[in-house]
Amino acid sequence: MSIFDEKRADLEQYEFMMGVERGRLAVALDLLTDSLILVGQHGVYCASSRNPEKPALDLQAVLGGVEGAKQLIQSVMEELRVQREAGRA
């Protein structure tokens, strides 16, 4: 099943509110956030042997990558918003 089929209702809602580009990015952010939550929960059980306060190194890398992807998507959404508002002015 395609993500477009799986998340059809969310895509329709966000695309209606924000436009196609920003709507799809918003759904992508939601998916990344859900992934962060799942990996974070997993990290509780897979603590680093060197530092039990932190998740295992592979989970730290995944968390860092997903967090970075979220920041990039957020910056694109902000840039699209600025461009849209500049076009209206």
C-alpha positions as CSV (number, residue, x, y, z in Angstrom):
1,M,0.0,0.0,0.0
2,S,1.3,3.4,-1.0
3,I,1.8,6.2,1.6
4,F,-0.7,8.2,-0.4
5,D,-3.3,5.5,0.1
6,E,-2.4,4.9,3.8
7,K,-2.5,8.5,4.8
8,R,-5.1,9.7,2.3
9,A,-7.3,11.4,5.0
10,D,-4.4,13.2,6.6
11,L,-3.1,14.3,3.2
12,E,-6.4,15.7,2.1
13,Q,-6.8,17.6,5.4
14,Y,-3.4,19.1,5.4
15,E,-3.3,19.8,1.6
16,F,-6.6,21.6,2.0
17,M,-5.4,23.7,4.9
18,M,-1.8,24.4,3.7
19,G,-1.6,23.7,0.0
20,V,-0.2,20.6,-1.7
21,E,3.4,21.1,-1.0
22,R,3.2,22.2,2.6
23,G,0.4,19.7,3.3
24,R,2.6,16.8,2.2
25,L,5.5,18.1,4.2
26,A,3.3,18.3,7.3
27,V,2.2,14.7,6.9
28,A,5.9,13.8,6.4
29,L,6.7,15.6,9.7
30,D,3.9,13.7,11.4
31,L,5.4,10.4,10.2
32,L,8.9,11.4,11.3
33,T,7.5,12.4,14.7
34,D,5.8,9.1,15.1
35,S,9.1,7.4,14.2
36,L,11.0,9.4,16.7
37,I,8.5,8.3,19.4
38,L,8.9,4.6,18.5
39,V,12.7,4.8,18.4
40,G,12.7,6.7,21.6
41,Q,10.6,4.1,23.3
42,H,12.9,1.4,21.9
43,G,15.9,3.3,23.2
44,V,14.6,2.9,26.8
45,Y,15.2,-0.8,26.5
46,C,18.4,-0.7,24.4
47,A,20.6,1.5,26.6
48,S,24.3,2.0,25.8
49,S,26.6,-0.2,27.7
50,R,29.1,2.7,28.1
51,N,26.5,5.2,29.2
52,P,23.2,3.7,30.5
53,E,21.7,7.2,30.5
54,K,21.7,7.3,26.7
55,P,20.3,4.9,24.0
56,A,22.6,2.6,22.1
57,L,24.8,4.3,19.5
58,D,22.9,3.0,16.5
59,L,19.6,4.4,18.0
60,Q,21.4,7.7,18.7
61,A,22.3,7.9,15.0
62,V,18.7,7.1,13.9
63,L,17.3,9.7,16.3
64,G,19.8,12.3,15.0
65,G,19.0,11.6,11.4
66,V,15.2,11.7,11.9
67,E,15.6,14.9,14.0
68,G,17.7,16.4,11.2
69,A,15.2,15.5,8.6
70,K,12.4,17.1,10.6
71,Q,14.4,20.3,10.8
72,L,15.0,20.4,7.1
73,I,11.3,19.8,6.4
74,Q,10.4,22.6,8.8
75,S,12.8,25.0,7.1
76,V,11.3,24.2,3.7
77,M,7.8,24.7,5.0
78,E,8.8,28.1,6.5
79,E,10.5,29.1,3.2
80,L,7.3,28.1,1.3
81,R,5.2,30.2,3.7
82,V,7.5,33.2,3.3
83,Q,7.4,32.9,-0.5
84,R,3.6,32.6,-0.4
85,E,3.2,35.7,1.8
86,A,5.7,37.7,-0.4
87,G,3.5,36.8,-3.4
88,R,0.4,38.2,-1.7
89,A,2.1,41.4,-0.6
